């Protein structure tokens, strides 16, 4: 399920006093000074005319239980996307267009023969379930503006995704240099349906942490939580795939995402009414080829 994010919302310093330990006569006092931690400036870098090819594989298992009946849907989606960089300004802002090089989807329910869509199929061979997808792929190439600092964030910490979306490899980078173990946070707002013709904004909090840097490759972990109070199971069900966790590999010198993995494993009791359950378990891996 693709969720469109809207832009709404938002040491303990421990002093240790070493009290003079008497050393042997004529021994010199020694003070160990802690070296300052290395800090890293994370920024995207783009070159006019370059192309970036990303391949993603998403596996999703959804299960719905109503009384004694159960339905399991398994979805496998493979996508190859080509991003072509256009003009790049002095401050690192770049124009980019995206084309799908290949898309393949398989949906299987309760172990039955899967329905398959492949972007190489003639339109007349595409089943009704995938005709909307086929028409979308045949449309004009989406165009985005990319920032060196990643996805824009407002002054009050709200992720600002344009109406037209953004490139899949973009995420918000911290304003300042960060050391290993440091984190930065952004708020995201999604719109959910709470009744007939009634919708509500839900605020999510995503936390990014620089876990390590090895040979110039930064490992960045992330997690997502729901900030808004949500008690209604039907609303919780709409958030099943909105709170992934995972990690990314970012090449600091080249300024680009090398790999992203997102995982979801959640369940909602009562999502479809009393005595029901809805669960989702997924893994999405995107890599730069």
Protein Blocks (a to p, Z undefined) as FASTA:
>chain_A
ZZddddehjddddddddddddddehiacddddddddddddddddddehiacddddddddd
ddddehjbccddddddddddddddfdddfkopacdddddfbdcddddeehiacddddfkb
cfklpcfklmmmmmmmmmccddddddfklpaddfkopacddfkbpafkbccddfbdcdeh
iacdddddddddfbehiacddddddddddfbdcehiacdddddddfbdcfbfklmmmmmm
mmccddddddfklopafbdcdddddddehkloghiacddddddddddZZ
